[in-house]
């Protein structure tokens, strides 16, 4: 219910990395509905009401998914920098 507020913040500030918990997303909401183009969204949606986590990374940074685990609301992403940086949202 706070999607428009979240999107407004993103449009105003253009962060490179975003990590959120308690997203309350489900498979009925597509990633392209959450953020504008220019981001890759790694998410773990809980199969029941509530929960969920996501990490969004600007396409200006190379990244890949390491783990997405819905049983414990976890997403782990690696930024392909030198040295690599691992991001985790639980």
N, C-alpha and C positions, 0 to 999 in steps of 0.2 A: 504494500500500500504506500510505500515511500519511493517508488521507482522514479517518478518525475523529479522529485527533490534530488535523488542520487544522480540522475542524468544531467540535471542542471549544474550540479557541482562538477561533474566530469567535463562538461562542455566549457565551463568557465576556467578550470585549472589545468586540464590536459595532463594528468599525472602519467608517469611511465609505468608504474606498478600500482595495482589496487588489490587489497586482500580484504575479504569480507567473511564474517561468520553470521549464522542465523539468517541465511538468505531466504529461506522458505520457498525456494524454487522447486519446480517439479518438471517432469518431462513434457508437460503441456506448455511450458514457456521455452521458446527457442533462444539460444544465446544471442542471436542478432536482434532480439527485442530488448535486450538489456543495455547494450552499449552501441555507440556508433562504430562504423568501420574504422579500422586503425588499431584494433585490439584483438588479441587472441584470448579467449576465455576458457580457463581450465576450471571445471566445477565438479562438485560431488553433491548431488541432491539426495536428501533423505527420502526414503520411500513412504514415510509416514508424515504427518503434519509437523511443520516446524523444521528446525535444524538446517543443515546444508552449509557448505563453504564454497568459496571461489577465489581464484587468483586471476587477475586480468593483467596481461603484459602488452605494452605497446608494440606494434609491429616494427618499431625502430630498434627493438632489442631482439636478438635471437634467443629462443627458448624452446624447451621441450618438456613434456609431461613425464614425470618419473613414476608417481603413484596417484591414483584416485581411488579412494576407498570409502564407500557409502556407509558401511557398518559402523565406522567411527568418525564420520564427517571429516575426512582428511584429503587434502590435495598437496602434493609435493611437486615443485617445478624447478627445473635447473635453467639458470641464465647462462648462455654460452659465451661467457666473458673469459678473460684471462687474468687470474684463475676463475674457474666457474663458480657461480654463486647458487646455492640451493635455498629456495624459499619454501616454507611450509605453513599451511593454514589449517588449524585444527578447530 
